């Protein structure tokens, strides 16, 4: 059946793309006459073939006129999966270009839908401005709605999407609802100007504790609860290492091994050890929790871990990849208990180069659960923290190796864009009281550098299809645009003809002495970079300047690492059927796409949660003044970050003291009288104006008194 369907689809493509009639439009009866009457195909097979060709973008169907034709590429039409960001803007990026759809032109498209775009002749930051022509296929049609009132009647207001038509659900389902209730509904086809949605599940009331975090999770397609079967499997696992578990393993329980994590970490999945051997080389052990000893394909826990893709960290909560019974229990490398590990043991030259490595099944006993904070006190402040005395020499040795590895990274062109992670301090009631930028110090660099080495060894070792971490080179056009924006913003940097080069970008960032300006420039350059992702085909890692790299060190919280451990053991122990290699490649390709998507969802959820905390904080500080730096400017407004790390926006109408307009030549808002330019890097004193909870944004304004401060600075007063 499928073979016959594929043959018919090929014949239809040939039929529609006949050079003589490429733009000809056909009624169904004409196609049926050719394919059914003349060529003998069944009517139902023809309908199925046409439907699949419409979804794949080979055939265009005009519903209004009931006409079929070859896809109108000559008119510039584009078909693909649309991704919609938190501002309600849609994007499609394909081999033909980058396309952007403004919120008012989405025509009810939802994130992940397959749509046809009709491009305009306008551009916005390298994207062709387009309009949704029509929706070809819904991804899932899931929309979060909040119950509100309109003229005394309860109505459903979309919370995470722009829907131009009302959503109606069954009257019985509406009956018990009250204003403020949140629901997940599924919309289908538009009928009589309305969407008739199906009730999926209630998400609680907007005033419930943690209601917003729960909604953020659902909004980003993150599964919260585990199935009963998965919980039962977790409860059946041993709570301590049994004698039979240790059989055939290298016993490292007498070695000096310990973990270094954040103060609040409960799922410790990596431990480290370091010594000098008789040749004068370093012997570095990166010991990773052997999760695959307990959890493997065929188990519900395995399926759920792959489905979730990653643990999700939102403010001070975690939605784990595995139940806490596992992630904080038998698979966590807690101190003073035996734990099973898959250890990457490396011999490294005194200069910091990998000489050889091996992957070994081990049993360890971590001597101490160290924290970054305490290790930094020991190594940076020369403070001998209580309980760290016996580890001092080993920590100094680790610091020395890490410094050499850092030097090697920079030599090969590693680009350090800095760290945008925010730490949020909350009070006993869960209210945010302080925001600060997370700084990577010595201890954090030690662990990062050691984990990178293990990931490099894993990637170089693997022959079987496995998830690799790839970061493609940026497009030259995007990097050039970023350099132009930096120049137009008044930040002077020397460039090179070879701009798509990690060393050039690294040298450019090093030219900027002002730390705030450097962070801003790093963020502009980051926008020009492609996102790292998982792929079965190696394409190198541009940011790390490595020819091959993979994630290996966090199987408790990342599905990629779990798969890496499983496949590595299959290869090492000759348990893989080589005749299935092609199937394995296809399957792994799909899995890589899936876990990349889940990682993006998790990242977005974490950002949304941080913005939600910023709104909670700023709602209590409206009218107060804050120091801030401009991080980005476009025609729609000025984006800022306070010195505490709170992100916000200034609308043009909230700029007092002058009439400001957007000047594209200098990428700034310019005052008509004062000629003051507000652009990337400008330091401002701003007033918190209001918060928009539904858009997770904070609006700031520049008051006249603070404008005068800016004016005086310009005059050199």
C-alpha positions in Angstrom: 0.0 0.0 0.0 2.7 2.5 1.0 4.8 1.6 -2.0 1.8 2.2 -4.3 1.1 5.5 -2.5 4.7 6.7 -3.0 4.5 5.8 -6.7 1.3 7.8 -7.0 2.8 10.8 -5.2 5.8 10.8 -7.6 3.4 10.7 -10.5 1.4 13.6 -9.1 4.5 15.7 -8.6 5.5 15.0 -12.2 1.9 15.9 -13.3 1.8 19.2 -11.4 5.3 20.2 -12.4 4.9 19.6 -16.1 7.0 22.5 -17.6 4.2 23.4 -20.0 1.6 23.7 -17.3 3.6 24.5 -14.1 1.3 27.3 -13.0 -1.9 25.6 -14.1 -4.6 25.1 -11.5 -6.7 22.0 -11.5 -10.1 21.0 -10.1 -10.3 17.7 -8.4 -12.3 16.1 -11.2 -9.5 16.8 -13.6 -6.9 15.2 -11.4 -9.2 12.3 -10.7 -9.8 11.8 -14.5 -6.0 11.6 -15.1 -5.1 9.5 -12.1 -8.1 7.3 -11.6 -9.8 6.9 -15.0 -6.6 6.8 -17.1 -4.0 5.4 -14.7 -6.2 3.1 -12.6 -5.7 4.5 -9.0 -8.4 4.3 -6.4 -10.2 7.5 -5.4 -9.3 7.1 -1.6 -5.6 6.6 -2.4 -5.6 9.7 -4.6 -7.2 11.8 -1.8 -4.6 10.5 0.7 -1.7 11.2 -1.7 -2.9 14.8 -2.3 -3.3 15.4 1.4 0.3 14.2 2.1 1.7 16.3 -0.8 -0.1 19.4 0.6 1.5 18.8 4.0 4.9 18.2 2.5 4.7 21.5 0.5 4.7 19.9 -3.0 1.1 20.9 -3.8 -0.9 24.0 -3.0 -4.7 23.8 -2.4 -6.9 27.0 -2.6 -9.8 26.2 -0.3 -11.8 29.2 -1.5 -11.7 28.2 -5.2 -11.2 24.5 -4.7 -8.2 24.4 -7.0 -4.9 22.4 -6.8 -1.6 23.5 -8.3 2.2 23.0 -7.9 3.5 24.9 -4.9 3.8 28.6 -6.0 7.5 29.1 -5.3 7.6 31.6 -8.2 5.4 33.8 -6.0 7.8 33.5 -3.1 5.5 31.4 -1.0 7.2 29.4 1.8 6.0 26.4 3.7 7.3 25.1 7.0 7.0 24.7 10.8 6.5 28.0 12.5 8.2 28.8 15.8 6.5 31.5 17.9 8.5 33.4 20.5 7.3 34.9 23.8 6.5 38.2 22.0 4.1 36.4 19.7 6.3 36.7 16.7 6.6 33.7 14.3 9.7 32.5 12.6 10.6 30.1 9.8 14.2 29.5 8.8 14.9 27.2 5.8 17.3 26.8 2.9 15.7 29.8 1.1 16.0 32.3 3.9 14.8 33.6 7.3 11.2 34.7 7.6 9.4 36.6 10.4 5.7 37.0 11.0 4.4 39.8 13.3 1.7 38.9 15.8 -1.2 40.5 13.8 -0.3 38.5 10.7 -0.3 35.0 12.3 -3.9 34.1 11.4 -4.3 32.0 14.5 -1.2 29.9 13.8 0.2 28.3 17.0 3.8 27.3 17.8 4.8 24.2 15.8 2.0 24.4 13.2 2.9 23.8 9.5 1.9 26.9 7.7 2.3 28.7 4.3 3.8 32.1 4.4 3.3 34.9 1.9 6.5 37.1 2.0 6.5 40.9 1.6 9.3 43.0 0.2 10.2 44.3 3.6 13.0 43.1 5.9 13.7 43.3 9.6 17.2 42.5 10.9 17.8 40.0 8.1 14.4 38.4 8.3 11.9 38.7 5.4 8.6 40.1 6.8 5.8 37.7 5.9 2.2 36.9 6.6 0.6 33.5 7.3 -1.4 32.6 4.2 -3.0 29.5 5.8 -2.4 26.8 8.3 -1.7 23.4 6.7 -1.5 21.2 9.7 -1.8 21.8 13.5 1.0 20.5 15.6 -1.4 19.7 18.5 -3.7 22.7 18.7 -3.1 23.0 22.5 -3.9 26.4 23.9 -3.8 27.6 27.5 -6.9 29.7 28.3 -7.9 31.8 31.3 -11.6 32.3 32.2 -12.4 36.0 32.2 -15.7 38.0 32.0 -17.0 40.0 29.1 -20.3 41.9 29.6 -21.1 39.6 32.5 -20.4 36.3 30.6 -17.6 33.9 31.1 -15.3 33.7 28.1 -12.0 31.9 27.4 -9.0 34.2 26.8 -5.9 32.6 25.2 -2.9 33.0 27.5 0.0 31.9 25.4 -1.2 32.6 21.9 -2.8 35.2 19.7 -6.1 33.8 18.5 -8.4 36.2 16.6 -11.5 34.1 16.9 -13.3 33.1 20.1 -12.8 29.7 21.7 -15.9 27.8 22.8 -16.0 24.6 24.9 -18.9 22.4 25.9 -21.4 24.3 28.1 -21.3 21.5 30.8 -17.5 21.9 31.0 -17.9 25.7 31.4 -20.5 25.4 34.2 -18.2 24.8 37.2 -15.6 27.3 36.1 -15.0 30.7 37.7 -13.1 33.8 36.7 -9.3 33.1 37.0 -9.5 29.4 36.3 -6.9 28.2 33.7 -7.4 25.3 31.3 -5.6 23.4 28.6 -7.9 23.1 25.6 -7.4 21.6 22.1 -8.7 23.6 19.2 -9.5 22.1 15.8 -10.9 23.5 12.6 -12.4 27.0 12.5 -16.2 26.8 12.1 -18.7 29.7 11.8 -16.0 32.1 13.0 -15.3 30.2 16.2 -13.0 27.4 17.5 -14.9 24.6 19.2 -12.3 23.4 21.7 -12.0 20.1 23.6 -11.3 20.3 27.3 -8.0 18.6 28.1 -7.3 19.4 31.7 -7.6 22.1 34.4 -4.5 23.9 35.4 -5.9 25.4 38.7 -6.7 29.0 39.5 -4.4 31.9 38.7 -4.2 32.7 42.5 -3.1 29.2 43.5 0.4 28.8 44.9 2.9 28.0 42.1 0.1 28.4 39.5 2.3 30.5 37.3 5.2 28.1 37.4 2.9 25.2 36.6 1.4 27.1 33.7 4.9 28.0 32.4 5.7 24.3 32.4 2.5 23.3 30.5 3.0 26.3 28.1 6.4 24.9 27.2 5.2 21.3 26.8 7.0 20.1 29.9 5.6 17.0 31.6 5.3 17.4 35.4 4.0 14.1 36.8 5.4 10.6 36.5 3.2 7.7 35.6 2.3 5.2 38.3 4.3 2.5 36.4 7.5 4.7 36.5 7.0 5.4 40.2 6.6 1.7 40.9 9.8 0.9 38.9 11.7 3.6 40.9 10.4 2.2 44.2 11.6 -1.3 43.2 15.2 -0.2 42.7 17.8 -0.9 45.4 18.6 2.0 47.8 22.2 1.0 48.2 24.9 -0.8 46.2 24.6 -4.6 46.6 27.6 -7.0 46.4 26.4 -8.4 43.1 26.3 -4.8 41.6 30.0 -4.5 42.2 31.0 -7.7 40.3 33.5 -7.0 37.5 34.0 -3.4 38.4 37.2 -1.5 39.2 37.1 -0.7 42.9 38.1 3.0 43.5 36.6 3.3 47.0 40.0 4.0 48.5 40.8 6.8 46.0 40.5 10.5 46.8 37.3 11.2 45.0 34.8 14.0 45.7 32.0 16.1 44.2 31.9 19.9 43.7 28.4 21.4 43.2 26.2 24.3 44.1 25.0 24.7 47.7 21.5 23.5 46.8 22.4 20.6 44.6 20.8 17.3 45.5 21.4 15.3 42.3 25.1 14.8 42.2 26.0 13.0 39.0 29.7 13.7 38.6 32.7 13.3 40.9 36.4 14.0 40.2 39.9 12.7 41.1 43.4 13.8 40.1 46.9 12.6 40.7 50.3 12.7 39.1 51.6 9.3 37.7 55.2 8.1 37.6 55.7 9.7 34.1 54.9 13.1 35.5 51.5 13.2 33.7 48.1 14.0 35.2 45.7 11.1 35.7 42.2 12.7 35.7 39.2 10.7 36.7 35.7 12.0 35.8 33.3 9.6 37.5 29.8 9.8 36.3 26.8 8.1 38.0 26.1 4.8 36.2 22.4 5.4 35.7 22.2 2.8 32.9 23.1 0.1 35.4 19.7 0.5 36.9 17.6 2.0 34.0 17.6 0.7 30.5 15.5 0.5 27.3 12.3 -1.4 27.9 11.6 0.3 31.2 8.9 3.0 31.7 11.6 5.1 33.5 13.7 5.0 30.4 10.9 5.9 28.0 9.8 8.8 30.3 13.4 10.1 30.5 13.8 10.2 26.7 10.4 11.8 26.4 11.2 14.5 28.9 14.6 15.1 27.4 16.0 17.0 30.4 15.4 18.1 33.9 13.9 21.6 34.1 15.1 24.1 36.7 12.7 27.0 37.4 13.8 29.4 40.1 14.1 27.2 43.2 12.1 24.3 41.9 13.1 21.3 39.7 11.0 19.1 37.4 13.3 16.1 37.3 14.0 13.7 34.4 13.8 10.9 37.0 11.8 10.7 40.2 13.7 12.2 43.2 14.0 8.7 44.7 16.5 8.0 41.9 18.1 11.4 41.2 18.7 12.2 44.8 19.1 8.6 46.0 20.8 5.5 44.5 22.0 7.5 41.4 23.3 10.5 43.3 27.0 10.4 44.2 26.3 11.3 47.9 29.3 11.4 50.3 30.4 8.4 52.3 28.3 5.8 50.5 29.3 3.4 47.7 28.0 4.3 44.3 28.3 2.8 40.8 30.0 4.9 38.1 31.0 4.9 34.5 34.4 6.6 34.8 36.4 8.4 32.1 40.0 8.0 33.2 42.4 10.2 31.2 46.1 10.7 31.1 47.0 14.3 30.4 50.4 15.8 29.6 51.8 18.6 31.8 50.8 21.0 29.1 47.2 20.0 29.3 46.8 17.7 26.2 45.0 14.4 26.3 47.4 11.5 25.8 45.0 8.6 26.2 41.8 7.7 28.0 39.5 4.7 28.9 35.9 4.2 30.0 35.7 1.9 33.0 32.8 0.6 35.1 33.7 1.5 38.7 32.5 1.7 42.2 33.5 4.8 44.2 33.0 6.3 47.7 32.9 10.1 47.5 34.9 11.5 50.4 33.1 14.9 50.5 30.2 16.8 48.9 32.0 20.1 48.3 30.4 23.4 47.2 31.6 25.9 44.7 31.4 28.6 47.3 33.7 26.8 49.8 36.2 25.7 47.1 36.4 29.3 45.9 37.2 30.4 49.5 40.0 27.9 49.6 41.5 28.7 46.2 40.8 32.4 45.7 40.7 33.7 49.3 43.3 31.3 50.8 40.8 30.5 53.5 41.1 27.0 55.0 37.4 26.1 55.3 36.6 23.6 58.0 36.5 20.0 56.7 38.6 20.8 53.6 42.1 20.4 55.2 42.9 17.0 53.7 41.8 18.1 50.2 43.8 21.3 50.0 46.8 20.0 48.0 44.5 18.1 45.6 42.4 21.2 45.0 45.5 23.2 44.2 46.6 20.5 41.8 43.2 20.7 40.1 43.4 24.4 39.9 46.8 24.1 38.1 45.4 21.7 35.5 42.3 23.7 35.0 44.4 26.9 34.3 46.4 24.9 31.6 43.2 23.6 30.1 41.8 27.2 30.0 44.9 28.3 28.1 44.6 25.5 25.6 40.9 26.4 25.0 41.8 30.0 24.2 44.6 28.9 21.9 42.3 26.8 19.7 39.7 29.6 19.5 37.2 28.9 22.3 34.8 31.9 22.5 33.7 32.9 26.0 30.5 34.9 25.7 30.2 35.2 29.5 27.4 34.0 31.7 23.9 35.3 31.6 22.5 33.1 34.4 20.7 34.9 37.2 20.6 33.9 40.8 17.4 34.8 42.5 17.3 35.0 46.3 13.8 34.5 47.9 12.5 35.1 51.4 10.7 32.6 53.6 7.4 33.3 51.7 9.0 32.6 48.3 9.1 36.3 47.4 12.2 37.4 45.4 14.3 39.8 47.4 17.6 39.9 45.4 18.8 39.3 41.8 22.5 38.9 40.9 24.5 37.7 38.0 26.0 34.2 38.5 29.8 34.5 38.2 32.0 31.7 37.1 34.9 31.5 39.5 37.8 29.1 39.9 35.8 26.1 41.2 33.2 26.4 38.5 35.9 26.5 35.9 37.6 23.4 37.3 34.4 21.3 36.9 33.5 22.8 33.5 37.0 22.1 32.1 37.1 18.6 33.4 33.6 17.8 32.1 34.5 19.2 28.7 37.5 16.8 28.5 35.3 13.8 29.3 32.8 15.0 26.6 35.6 15.3 24.1 36.8 11.8 24.9 33.3 10.3 24.6 32.7 11.9 21.2 36.1 10.8 19.8 35.5 7.2 21.1 32.0 6.7 19.6 31.5 4.9 16.3 27.9 3.8 16.8 25.3 6.4 16.1 25.0 8.5 19.3 23.9 12.0 20.2 26.7 14.5 19.6 26.6 18.1 20.7 27.1 20.2 17.6 27.4 24.0 17.2 27.5 25.0 13.5 29.5 28.0 12.2 27.4 31.2 12.1 26.4 32.6 8.8 28.8 35.3 7.7 25.9 37.6 6.9 24.7 37.4 10.5 28.1 38.0 12.0 28.7 41.0 9.7 25.3 42.4 10.7 26.3 42.0 14.4 29.6 43.8 13.8 27.8 46.6 12.0 25.3 47.0 14.8 28.2 47.2 17.3 29.8 49.9 15.1 26.6 51.8 14.7 26.1 51.7 18.5 29.3 53.7 19.0 31.4 50.8 20.4 34.7 50.8 18.6 36.3 47.4 17.8 38.8 46.3 15.3 37.6 43.6 13.0 39.1 41.2 10.4 38.2 40.0 7.0 37.9 36.5 8.5 35.0 37.3 10.9 33.5 33.8 11.1 36.4 32.7 13.3 36.4 32.0 17.0 39.8 33.6 17.5 38.8 36.8 15.8 35.6 37.1 17.9 37.7 36.2 21.0 40.2 39.0 20.2 37.4 41.5 19.5 35.8 40.9 22.9 39.3 41.2 24.5 39.6 44.8 23.1 36.7 46.1 25.2 38.0 47.1 28.6 34.7 48.2 30.0 33.0 45.0 31.5 29.5 46.2 31.0 30.2 47.1 27.3 31.9 43.7 26.8 28.8 41.9 28.2 26.6 43.9 25.8 28.8 43.2 22.8 29.0 39.5 23.8 25.1 39.4 23.8 25.0 41.0 20.3 27.4 38.4 19.0 25.5 35.6 20.7 22.4 36.7 18.6 24.5 36.1 15.5 25.4 32.6 16.6 23.4 29.5 15.7 22.0 27.5 18.7 23.9 24.4 19.7 21.9 21.2 19.2 22.1 17.4 19.3 22.8 15.5 16.1 23.9 12.1 15.1 26.1 13.6 12.3 29.2 15.4 13.5 29.6 19.0 12.5 32.0 20.1 15.2 31.4 22.7 17.9 32.2 26.3 16.9 31.9 27.8 20.4 34.2 25.3 22.0 36.4 25.2 19.0 36.4 21.4 19.1 36.2 19.1 16.0 34.0 16.7 17.9 32.1 16.9 21.2 29.3 15.3 23.1 27.4 15.5 26.4 28.4 12.6 28.7 28.5 13.8 32.3 24.9 14.3 33.4 22.8 11.2 32.8 20.5 12.0 35.8 19.3 15.2 34.2 19.9 14.9 30.4 18.6 12.2 28.1 21.5 12.8 25.7 24.0 11.7 28.4 21.8 8.7 29.3 21.8 7.6 25.6 25.6 8.3 25.5 26.2 5.9 28.4 24.0 3.2 26.9 25.5 3.4 23.5 29.1 3.6 24.8 28.6 0.4 26.7 27.0 -1.3 23.7 30.1 -0.4 21.6 32.7 -1.1 24.2 31.2 -4.5 25.2 30.4 -5.5 21.6 26.7 -5.8 22.3 25.5 -4.0 19.2 24.2 -5.8 16.1 26.1 -4.1 13.3 23.4 -5.1 10.7 21.0 -2.7 12.4 23.3 0.3 11.9 21.2 2.1 9.3 18.0 1.7 11.4 20.0 3.0 14.4 21.1 6.1 12.5 17.5 6.9 11.5 16.2 6.3 15.0 19.0 8.4 16.6 18.4 11.2 14.2 14.8 11.4 15.3 15.8 11.2 19.0 18.3 14.0 18.5 15.7 16.3 17.0 13.3 15.5 19.9 15.8 16.1 22.8 17.0 19.3 21.1 13.4 20.5 21.1 12.9 19.5 24.7 16.1 21.3 25.7 14.8 24.5 24.0 11.5 24.1 25.8 13.3 23.8 29.2 15.5 26.8 28.5 12.5 28.9 27.6 10.6 27.7 30.7 13.6 28.7 32.9 13.7 32.2 31.2 10.0 32.6 31.6 10.2 31.6 35.3 13.0 34.2 35.9 11.0 36.9 34.2 8.0 36.0 36.3 10.1 36.5 39.4 11.3 39.8 38.1 7.7 40.9 37.6 6.8 39.8 41.2 9.7 41.8 42.5 9.1 44.9 40.4 5.4 44.9 41.1 6.4 45.8 44.7 8.9 48.5 43.5 6.9 50.5 41.0 7.9 54.2 41.0 11.4 53.4 42.3 14.6 54.3 40.4 17.1 51.8 39.0 20.4 52.0 37.3 20.5 50.2 34.0 22.3 49.6 30.7 20.7 49.5 27.3 21.2 46.0 25.9 19.4 46.3 22.6 17.6 48.9 20.5 15.2 48.5 17.6 12.3 50.5 16.1 9.8 49.0 18.7 11.6 50.1 21.8 14.7 50.1 24.0 15.6 46.9 25.9 17.5 47.3 29.2 19.0 45.3 32.0 19.4 46.8 35.5 22.7 46.4 37.3 21.0 43.7 39.3 20.1 41.7 36.2 16.4 42.5 35.9 15.4 42.8 32.2 12.9 45.3 30.9 11.8 47.6 28.1 11.3 51.3 27.6 8.5 52.4 25.3 9.1 55.6 23.3 6.1 57.3 25.0 7.9 56.8 28.4 10.9 58.8 27.4 10.6 62.3 28.9 12.6 65.5 28.3 12.7 65.4 24.5 10.9 64.0 21.5 12.8 60.8 20.6 12.7 59.0 17.3 14.4 55.8 16.1 17.5 56.4 13.9 18.4 53.3 12.0 21.8 54.7 10.9 23.1 54.8 14.5 20.7 52.1 15.9 19.6 54.5 18.5 16.7 56.6 19.7 17.7 60.3 19.1 16.3 63.4 20.8 15.2 66.0 18.3 16.3 69.0 20.3 19.1 67.6 22.5 20.5 65.2 19.8 21.1 62.8 22.7 21.5 59.2 21.5 20.1 56.3 23.6 21.8 53.2 22.2 23.4 49.9 23.2 25.6 50.5 26.2 24.0 53.8 27.3 23.9 54.0 31.1 20.5 55.3 32.4 18.7 56.0 35.6 15.2 54.7 35.1 11.9 54.6 36.9 9.8 51.3 37.1 6.5 52.2 35.4 4.5 49.0 35.3 4.5 45.3 34.8 2.7 43.1 32.2 2.3 39.7 33.8 0.7 38.2 30.7 3.7 39.1 28.6 6.2 38.7 31.4 7.7 42.1 30.9 8.7 45.1 33.0 8.3 48.6 31.6 10.6 51.4 32.6 10.5 55.1 31.9 13.1 57.9 31.7 11.8 60.8 33.8 12.6 64.4 33.0 15.0 64.9 36.0 16.9 61.8 34.9 17.0 63.0 31.3 18.7 66.2 32.6 21.4 64.0 34.2 21.9 62.4 30.7 22.0 65.8 29.1 24.6 67.1 31.6 26.8 64.0 30.9 26.7 64.8 27.2 27.7 68.4 28.0 30.6 67.1 30.2 29.2 68.8 33.3 
